[in-house]
């Protein structure tokens, strides 16, 4: 019997061909395995029982990092049994292979670089079929060395022998290299002068860290800005130079003591940043006023060697300026990070696309992706029905883009906020990169309903039919896609800002999704935002808008200069530049200001975070009746007789009670919690517990972020559903 097996999915760059080769050869089967533009193609010939054994083995136990999407087998005519082989890749046909995310260094490669007798001892670009860069170096499909940035490094004789040896774990490893033939390190001064190379470059970077200097390190998906995590002065210097006064920094360390579930994530091939409660062992400057620490493992051989030599933790934050994409090229880094980094540890392996670090937080005992990038993107999500070929340009904040093919939605890596020209240029490059790499021919483009978003304007420039999608509809449908939810659903979509079809700012929505239609079942009581977008940066403005709504604006006077207060009050009276909003996110801001926690933010979401931290482990003061009218709640919050933690807890408990109340009013069993407000663990856990206790089936995000990183995926599903039947927000 001769079987032809076609496998699609993330099956390139994971050692699938070596895996097939070893199984087939050991069983005495003839035939071949090859990468194709569709995935992996296998022809296996031998006794029927053995051929079917191979088929079942591949179905049941693919390589550990593979993600199989489809598995199709057919019997074809015999050709005669010849020794099983790995054939050259076939680049013809319709692209169906998935680009694989970058993978953290595996234990075997880690052992190699630490073994003084190994020829890769101390070599910072050591990889095999189980680990190393993938998405950040791929230039095309199929995944072969000539279509990666590794094509610049021809294999030496020893590496070539490993590449061709079926017994070696580097058999057909496209990133294979060694000190004799692979990329090399260099240490540059701030002016770009070469100070050292190879091992001396690494040692020079370590010495700079010890001296309290800022080091820009070129990693897998871009540059990190690094300093000694035990040196408070160095951390303050980095904050001052990066103009980042309070936003938390991530810490990279090779030694950690965390709960088993966090430990598994830190050691996983994805190796995201994991938010953990810290015990004050590092300077407060790392995360001022924040009980959580973003912890990351040394996920590349370069980082592992650095920390082996440094013997301590280091701050590792994105190598960029606020609202700009991370730097990926050396000369670009010299220019954009001028005045921030003292020295630059670089290498000559080109990065094809910027890929930031992913961030995970545990909520309700489950890991939740807050930022989906390295290790996860661009793996797709499977829809319950076929989708038209389309692209989606995403939201304005925490942007991602997406495209669909067959019944799959491919979600890009985190691109960030589209607040600057470099960010918008990176957004356009990413869309073009996906189109070229996957050979896309989209029929339409989905975008946000807001006409002034850079992502919306990018959609209009593509020359395709444009399908605007309401922001909170996209949030709900991202949850539908992630969990493949069927039947009626109540979507609780709470965030900071989303343009509504009534031209007001939505953000505290209860949306019923049924029969492919959305109905706005309820929303939080509206109020005005004096100064519009400026209120996002100044939570005190949200408080003024809230208090003005029920005649107690005078309570907010203490947070403004007298003339400023009078001007803003007049704006609220006349409605000038004071849009109406139902935003739950702005209510968090207002509450944080009222409790004296944050009146002016230094980064997006700061006020809401401080409000959550204040509520940790606190018992709430008496709650108001559950209502979308938040006035009774703010009357309680304004009462200084209750301690701040009790009032902060009251705010969270009251909102959770409201969610349950509205779910009971609507009467739909399935409830989805979505939007940036549900990055808040206290709110999410309280609401989830109340709903479950009352018999509701609750869905929350895990693999797709609850924040605006989900919007592009939801836009795809919304536009596809409208091709079946119109689904306007009512």
Secondary structure, 3 states (H helix, E strand, C coil): CEEEEEEEEECCCCCHHHHHHHHHHHCCCEEEEEEECCEEEEEEECCHHHHHHHHHHHHHCCCCCCEEEEEEEEEECCCCCCECEECCCECCCCCCECCCCCECCCHHHHHHHHCCCCCCCCCCCCCECCEECCCCCECCCCCCHHHEHHHHCCCCHHHHHHHHCCCCCCCCCCCCCCCCCCCCEEEEECCCCEEEEHHHHHHHHHHHHHCCCCEEEECCCCEEEEEECCCHHHHHHHHHHHCCCCCCCEEECCCCCCCHHHHHHHHCCCCCEEEEECCCCCCHHHCCCCCEEEEECCCCHHHHHHHHHHCCCEEEEECCCCCCCCCCCHHHHHHHCCCCCCEEEEECCCCCCCCCCCEEEEECCEEEEEECCCCCCCCEEECCCCCCCEEECCCCCCECCEEEECCEEEECCCCECCCCHHHHHHHHHHHHHHHHHCCCCCCEEEEECCCCCHHHHHHHCCCCEEEEECHHHHHHHHHHHHHCCCCCEEEEEEEEEEECCCCCEEEEEEEEEECCEEEEEEECCCEEEECCCHHHHCHHHHHHHHHHHCCCHHHHHHHCCHHHHHHHHHHHHHCCCEEEECCHHHHHHHHHHHCCCCCCCCCCCHHHHHHHHHHCCCCCCCCCCCCCCCHHHHHHHCCCCCCHHHHHHHHHHHHHHHHHHHHHHHCCCEEEEECHHHHCHHHHHHHHHHHHHCCCEEEECCCCCCCHHHHHHHHHHHHHHHHHCCCCEC
